[in-house]
Amino acid sequence: MSRRSPRQKDIDERAFPVRVKIAVPGCGLGNLVVEIADWLSERVDRHDYAQHADRGASGHAIAFYFRDVETALAFVRAFPQAELADGTRNRDYTRQGQSVI
């Protein structure tokens, strides 16, 4: 019986401790995709991050994996127009049994 190799996403989730997940609207990210790719290639070594398609609380998302908090924070600050795919603004989000909205 052959053993399957782990998916790259699973490997990256174990390797990179910091993740930033942004929501992808129905119309896509437009030029933001190019801006993000340029920013990453100019500022982050290709071995210090990864990215994968993911699911957010409200649909499609892209997860960016980083080795350190400082790079992740710089990424978030560089793209304030990107919506985090955290789901805390969803009507049905609750915390410890209490609705926060």
CORDAQUI-V54482 format. One record per pair of residues at least 12 apart in sequence whose C-alpha atoms are under 7 Angstrom apart, sorted by sequence separation. I is the first residue (numbers start at 1). J is the second residue. D is the distance in whole Angstrom. If there is no record, write none. Layout:
I;J;D / I;J;D
//
This chain:
51;63;6 / 52;64;7 / 51;64;4 / 50;64;6 / 51;65;6 / 50;65;5 / 49;65;5 / 50;66;7 / 49;66;5 / 48;66;6 / 49;67;7 / 48;67;6 / 61;85;7 / 57;85;6 / 56;85;5 / 57;86;6 / 58;87;7 / 56;86;7 / 57;87;5 / 23;56;6 / 24;60;5 / 23;60;6 / 24;61;5 / 12;50;7 / 23;61;4 / 24;62;7 / 22;61;5 / 23;62;7 / 21;61;6 / 22;62;5 / 21;62;6 / 22;63;6 / 21;63;4 / 9;52;7 / 20;63;6 / 21;64;6 / 19;63;7 / 20;64;5 / 19;64;6 / 20;65;6 / 19;65;4 / 18;65;6 / 19;66;6 / 18;66;5 / 16;65;6 / 17;66;7 / 18;67;6 / 16;66;5 / 17;67;6 / 18;68;6 / 16;67;5 / 18;69;6 / 20;72;7 / 22;82;6 / 23;83;6 / 22;83;6 / 23;84;6 / 22;84;4 / 23;85;5 / 21;84;6 / 22;85;5 / 21;85;5
//
